[in-house]
Amino acid sequence: MTEFINKKRFDNTLVNGLVAFISVFITANVFWIVFSQLFKFIFTLISGSALNRLSPELASAWMTVAVEGAFFWLVITPWIWMALNLGNPGKYDHGIKQPGVGLRYLLRSMLWGLIAFFVFTIFLGFWWEPFSLTYLFRPENDQAASIAIKSFTALNFFALAAILAQIPSVSLFGKWPAQLFTDDPKTIGFINFSLSLGIAILVWLGIMIPGFMEPIEYMGQAITRNPWGGWHGELAWFQLFILFFLIPAEGFALYPQRWITRKQPWSGLVGLVIAMLAAFVLHPVLKTILAPIASAANLPDNDLMVASFALSIINVMLTWHQLFEDYPHIDQVGGHEGRRILRQFIIVIVLGSIFGLIWPFIWQLLPLAGNDLGLGHPVLGLIAGHFVYMMPMLYTGTGFDRWPVNQNVDQ
């Protein structure tokens, strides 16, 4: 591979990051219009006359979860596998120039996601009729469509199971225990991917299927229940949990668990406990504090406000890490790591909180979340709309090396 440097267009990190953010924001809005229209067209062709037999409300709901599924399976989940678990294998095998590297990266990610979706549905569909491809994509009537919507939603939220299980294996545990068996980075990545994927499947089976497929009954007796009692409460807790298990890896030098230990697996376990406790403590506190905002924004309940607020901070934290390069740099604070971390933490919390308070009032205006511009394609709403911004931002940072604001040049 040719040695290269990633050259910034602007010397000032904040200016460079701001221009990159504006570029990503515009890209995310355009991307969703194109992506949603494309997959609406594809799924209309696949479903054939089946959609015409459904009520307009169910047909619209079915199309929304189908397009959502395309986004979750083709964009979100494979990014976790490629960028985090496997460490971007083969990214520069065919050159360093952008946007070629990024486009190959994106297409390969989408191919992996497509293969994974078919493996899941074909395997499950042998025994679970609601997960069969025919049942999912060509529902016969309104009843079948209602079940297909539940099935699609459960399948789509394997992405959340991957986030909950596979990201902490990197952010908290540093891919432990793979290093016990080999020093080869590719082998370490494959072991981490395999082990964390197994855990993600268990999380999906234990939480997502009973959470979304309820109620499943046998001889009139309900045999499943939502683990948190309701999806919105579950979602709020998960977003807070995700926020705190991401913090150590997103520019914060493995703090706060680093105060206790850096040795694995203890560091990872301490980080896991901290994230869980923080989620349990902050969930009811934020529900109370943010209740007036939820009411003013006409949200159906306070849990959705908490989930959106946590996701807003996550988005700012990831943006600051990917596009603003964890500003300020350590040499800008006299070489004091603690001072740098504290300043970055304050920046993330303040900007994230401001964004979190504004988002419930603006998401319906944005093409990436709630505004179809009269074109009739599905939009993903208050919560999933966060991810429609997040994923182009993450792919810009990892696959495209911050192009077009940055460019790879031969060293």
C-alpha positions in Angstrom: 0.0 0.0 0.0 1.2 3.5 -0.9 2.2 5.6 2.1 0.0 8.7 2.3 -1.2 11.5 4.5 -4.8 12.8 5.0 -4.5 16.5 4.1 -7.0 18.9 5.5 -8.4 21.6 3.2 -8.3 24.2 6.1 -5.5 24.5 8.6 -7.9 25.4 11.4 -9.4 22.2 12.8 -12.7 23.9 13.8 -13.2 25.5 10.4 -12.3 22.2 8.7 -14.7 20.3 10.9 -17.5 22.8 10.4 -17.2 22.6 6.6 -17.1 18.8 6.8 -20.3 18.9 9.0 -22.1 21.1 6.6 -21.1 18.8 3.7 -22.3 15.7 5.6 -25.6 17.4 6.6 -26.4 18.2 3.0 -25.3 14.8 1.8 -27.5 13.1 4.4 -30.6 14.9 3.3 -29.9 14.2 -0.4 -28.9 10.6 0.4 -32.2 9.9 2.1 -34.3 11.3 -0.7 -32.4 9.1 -3.3 -32.2 6.0 -1.0 -35.8 6.1 0.0 -37.1 6.7 -3.5 -34.9 4.0 -4.9 -36.0 1.3 -2.4 -39.6 2.4 -2.5 -39.5 1.7 -6.3 -37.7 -1.7 -5.7 -40.1 -2.9 -3.1 -43.1 -1.8 -5.2 -41.8 -4.0 -8.0 -41.1 -6.9 -5.6 -44.5 -6.8 -3.9 -46.3 -6.7 -7.2 -50.1 -6.6 -6.9 -49.9 -7.5 -3.1 -49.8 -3.8 -2.1 -53.0 -3.0 -4.0 -54.9 -5.5 -1.8 -53.9 -3.7 1.4 -55.6 -0.8 3.0 -53.7 2.5 2.3 -52.6 2.8 6.0 -51.1 -0.7 6.1 -49.6 -0.3 2.6 -47.8 2.9 3.8 -46.7 1.3 7.1 -45.4 -1.8 5.3 -43.4 0.3 2.8 -41.9 2.4 5.6 -40.6 -0.6 7.6 -39.3 -2.2 4.3 -37.3 0.9 3.4 -36.2 1.2 7.0 -35.0 -2.4 6.8 -33.0 -1.6 3.7 -31.3 1.2 5.5 -30.7 -0.7 8.8 -29.4 -3.9 7.0 -27.4 -2.3 4.2 -26.0 0.7 5.9 -25.9 0.6 9.7 -25.1 -3.0 10.6 -22.3 -3.7 8.1 -20.6 -0.4 9.1 -20.3 -1.9 12.7 -18.8 -5.1 11.3 -16.4 -3.4 8.8 -15.2 -0.3 10.7 -15.2 -1.6 14.3 -15.0 -5.4 14.5 -12.9 -6.1 11.4 -11.0 -2.9 11.3 -11.7 -1.9 7.7 -10.1 -4.9 6.0 -8.7 -4.3 2.5 -9.7 -0.7 2.4 -6.7 0.6 0.5 -6.0 -2.6 -1.5 -6.9 -0.8 -4.8 -5.5 2.6 -4.1 -5.7 5.6 -1.8 -7.6 8.2 -3.8 -11.0 9.4 -2.7 -13.8 9.1 -3.4 -12.9 5.8 -5.1 -11.9 4.2 -1.8 -15.0 5.4 -0.1 -17.4 4.2 -2.8 -15.8 0.8 -2.9 -16.1 0.7 0.9 -19.7 1.7 0.8 -20.7 -0.8 -1.9 -18.8 -3.6 -0.1 -20.6 -2.8 3.2 -24.0 -2.8 1.5 -23.2 -6.2 -0.2 -22.2 -7.7 3.2 -25.5 -6.3 4.7 -27.5 -7.7 1.9 -26.0 -11.2 2.3 -26.5 -11.1 6.0 -30.2 -10.1 5.5 -30.8 -13.1 3.2 -29.0 -15.5 5.5 -31.2 -14.4 8.4 -34.5 -14.5 6.6 -33.9 -17.6 4.6 -32.7 -19.6 7.7 -35.5 -18.2 9.9 -38.1 -18.5 7.2 -37.8 -22.3 7.1 -39.5 -22.5 10.5 -40.9 -19.1 11.2 -43.4 -18.3 8.4 -43.6 -14.5 9.3 -39.8 -14.3 8.5 -40.0 -16.0 5.1 -39.2 -13.8 2.1 -42.7 -14.4 0.6 -44.5 -13.5 3.8 -42.3 -10.4 4.3 -42.4 -9.0 0.7 -45.8 -10.2 -0.6 -48.4 -10.1 2.2 -51.7 -11.6 1.0 -54.1 -9.4 3.0 -54.3 -6.8 5.8 -53.8 -9.5 8.5 -50.7 -10.9 6.8 -49.4 -7.3 6.3 -49.8 -6.5 10.0 -47.7 -9.6 10.9 -45.2 -8.8 8.2 -44.8 -5.3 9.6 -44.0 -6.8 13.1 -41.6 -9.3 11.5 -39.8 -6.6 9.5 -39.5 -4.4 12.6 -38.0 -7.3 14.6 -35.6 -8.1 11.8 -34.7 -4.4 11.3 -33.8 -4.0 14.9 -31.1 -6.6 14.7 -29.1 -3.4 14.0 -29.8 -2.3 17.6 -28.7 -5.7 18.9 -25.5 -5.3 16.9 -25.0 -1.9 18.4 -25.6 -3.1 22.0 -23.4 -6.2 21.7 -20.8 -5.7 19.0 -19.8 -2.1 19.6 -19.0 -2.6 23.4 -16.7 -5.5 22.4 -14.5 -2.9 20.8 -15.2 0.4 22.8 -15.1 -1.2 26.2 -13.2 -4.5 25.8 -10.8 -3.6 23.1 -11.6 -6.8 21.2 -10.6 -8.9 24.2 -10.2 -12.0 24.4 -9.1 -12.3 20.7 -5.5 -11.0 21.6 -5.1 -14.1 23.8 -4.9 -16.3 20.8 -3.1 -14.3 18.1 -1.2 -11.1 17.3 -2.4 -10.9 13.7 -4.8 -7.9 13.4 -7.0 -9.6 10.8 -7.4 -12.7 12.9 -8.1 -10.6 16.0 -10.8 -8.7 14.0 -12.4 -12.0 12.8 -12.5 -13.5 16.3 -14.0 -10.3 17.7 -16.6 -10.2 14.9 -17.5 -13.8 15.4 -17.8 -13.7 19.2 -19.7 -10.4 19.3 -22.0 -11.6 16.5 -23.0 -14.6 18.6 -23.8 -12.2 21.5 -25.7 -9.9 19.2 -27.9 -12.8 18.1 -28.6 -13.7 21.7 -29.6 -10.1 22.5 -31.8 -10.1 19.4 -33.5 -13.4 20.3 -33.9 -12.4 24.0 -35.1 -8.8 23.5 -36.0 -7.8 20.0 -38.2 -10.8 19.0 -40.3 -10.8 22.1 -40.3 -7.0 22.2 -41.6 -6.6 18.7 -43.5 -9.9 18.0 -45.7 -9.7 21.1 -48.1 -11.1 21.9 -47.2 -14.6 20.9 -49.7 -17.1 22.4 -50.0 -20.8 22.9 -53.4 -22.3 23.6 -54.6 -18.8 24.6 -51.7 -18.2 27.0 -49.3 -15.3 26.2 -45.7 -16.7 26.1 -43.8 -13.5 25.4 -43.7 -10.0 26.9 -41.7 -6.8 26.2 -38.7 -7.0 28.5 -39.1 -3.3 29.6 -42.8 -3.3 29.5 -43.0 -0.9 26.6 -40.8 -0.1 23.5 -40.3 3.6 24.2 -39.0 3.0 27.7 -36.8 0.3 26.4 -35.5 2.6 23.6 -34.8 5.4 26.1 -32.7 3.2 28.4 -30.8 1.7 25.4 -29.8 5.1 24.1 -28.5 6.2 27.5 -26.6 2.9 27.8 -25.1 3.3 24.3 -24.0 6.9 25.1 -22.0 5.8 28.2 -20.4 2.8 26.6 -19.3 4.9 23.6 -17.7 7.7 25.7 -14.4 5.8 26.5 -13.7 5.2 22.8 -14.8 8.5 21.3 -11.8 10.7 22.2 -11.9 10.2 26.0 -8.9 7.9 26.3 -10.8 5.0 28.0 -12.1 7.1 30.8 -13.9 6.8 33.2 -13.0 3.1 33.8 -9.3 4.0 33.3 -9.4 5.5 36.8 -10.0 2.0 38.1 -8.0 -0.3 35.8 -6.7 -0.6 32.2 -6.4 -4.4 32.3 -8.9 -6.5 30.4 -11.4 -7.9 30.9 -11.8 -5.9 34.1 -11.7 -2.5 32.3 -14.5 -3.6 30.0 -16.6 -5.0 32.8 -16.2 -1.8 34.9 -17.2 0.3 31.8 -20.2 -2.0 31.3 -21.3 -1.5 34.9 -20.8 2.2 34.7 -22.9 2.4 31.5 -25.7 0.3 32.9 -25.8 2.2 36.2 -25.8 5.6 34.4 -28.7 4.5 32.2 -30.7 3.3 35.1 -30.1 6.5 37.1 -30.5 9.1 34.4 -33.5 7.5 32.7 -36.1 8.6 35.4 -34.2 11.9 36.0 -34.3 12.9 32.4 -37.9 11.8 32.0 -38.8 14.4 34.6 -36.5 17.2 33.5 -37.4 16.8 29.8 -41.2 16.4 30.3 -42.0 20.1 29.5 -40.0 19.8 26.2 -41.8 16.6 25.3 -45.2 18.3 26.0 -44.3 21.4 24.0 -43.1 19.3 21.0 -46.3 17.2 21.2 -44.4 13.9 21.6 -46.5 10.9 22.6 -44.5 10.3 25.8 -41.5 11.4 27.8 -39.5 8.3 27.0 -39.3 9.3 23.3 -37.9 12.6 24.4 -35.2 11.0 26.5 -34.2 8.6 23.7 -34.0 11.5 21.2 -32.0 13.6 23.7 -29.5 10.9 24.3 -29.2 10.2 20.6 -28.5 13.9 20.0 -25.6 13.9 22.4 -24.3 10.7 20.8 -24.5 12.3 17.3 -22.6 15.4 18.5 -20.0 13.2 20.2 -19.4 11.0 17.1 -19.3 14.1 14.9 -16.7 15.8 17.2 -14.6 12.6 17.0 -15.0 11.9 13.3 -15.1 15.4 11.8 -13.5 17.7 14.4 -10.8 15.2 15.3 -11.4 15.4 19.1 -10.7 19.1 19.3 -8.9 20.5 21.3 -5.7 18.6 20.6 -3.4 17.8 23.5 -0.7 20.3 22.4 -3.3 23.1 22.5 -3.8 22.6 26.3 -0.2 22.4 27.3 0.1 18.7 26.9 -2.3 18.0 29.8 -4.5 15.0 28.8 -7.0 15.5 31.6 -7.6 19.1 30.6 -8.1 18.1 27.0 -10.6 15.4 27.9 -12.5 17.7 30.2 -12.8 20.4 27.5 -14.0 18.0 24.9 -16.5 16.5 27.3 -17.9 20.0 28.1 -18.2 20.8 24.4 -20.0 17.5 23.6 -22.4 17.8 26.5 -23.3 21.4 25.9 -23.6 21.2 22.1 -25.4 17.8 22.4 -27.9 19.1 24.9 -28.7 22.2 22.8 -29.2 20.0 19.8 -31.3 17.6 21.9 -33.6 20.4 22.9 -34.0 21.7 19.4 -34.3 18.4 17.5 -37.9 17.6 18.6 -39.1 20.9 17.0 -37.2 20.7 13.7 -37.1 17.0 12.6 -40.3 17.3 10.7 -38.8 20.0 8.5 -35.8 18.0 7.4 -35.8 15.5 4.5 -33.5 13.2 6.5 -36.1 12.7 9.2 -39.7 13.9 8.6 -40.2 15.9 5.3 -40.8 13.9 2.1 -40.9 17.2 0.1 -44.2 16.0 -1.3 -42.5 13.1 -3.2 -44.3 10.4 -1.2 -41.3 8.4 -0.1 -41.0 7.0 3.5 -39.3 9.1 6.2 -38.0 7.5 9.4 -39.1 10.1 12.0 -37.9 11.5 15.3 -35.6 8.6 16.4 -34.4 6.8 13.3 -33.9 10.2 11.6 -30.9 10.6 13.9 -29.3 7.6 12.1 -29.9 9.0 8.7 -27.5 11.8 9.6 -25.2 9.6 11.7 -24.4 7.0 9.1 -23.3 9.4 6.3 -21.2 11.1 8.9 -19.6 7.8 10.1 -19.0 6.7 6.5 -17.4 10.1 5.7 -15.0 9.6 8.7 -14.1 6.0 8.1 -14.7 5.1 4.5 -14.1 8.4 2.8 -11.4 9.8 5.1 -13.4 13.0 5.5 -13.5 13.6 1.8 -14.3 16.0 0.1 -13.0 18.4 2.8 -9.9 16.2 3.3 -7.9 14.4 0.6 -5.4 11.6 0.7 -2.1 12.5 -0.9 1.1 10.5 -1.5 3.6 11.1 1.3 
